[in-house]
Amino acid sequence: MKTRRKEILGNILYRERATRRISQEELGKCVGVGKTTISAYELGKISPDLEKLELICDRLGVDYIEILREARNTYQKELAA
């Protein structure tokens, strides 16, 4: 995944986690990774694989397809601007 796409996905994951007031540590425990990995996802340094993304979204109570769709749409809007 390209860097900007990773950043967009990370921003969305951060927003959803922060809205629900879940710590990176708590989310990491649910997913089976450390809080530094959650931080790296949110900063767009790395992207979760599909299995991890599904676990993250399940914990956050959001549909992973919707998260991916939002990320794609945001990226496409940026390209068109």
Summary of the structure (lengths in Angstrom):
residues: 81
radius of gyration: 12.0
end to end distance: 20.5
largest distance: 38.6
contacts: 225
relative contact order: 0.19
helix: 77%
strand: 0%
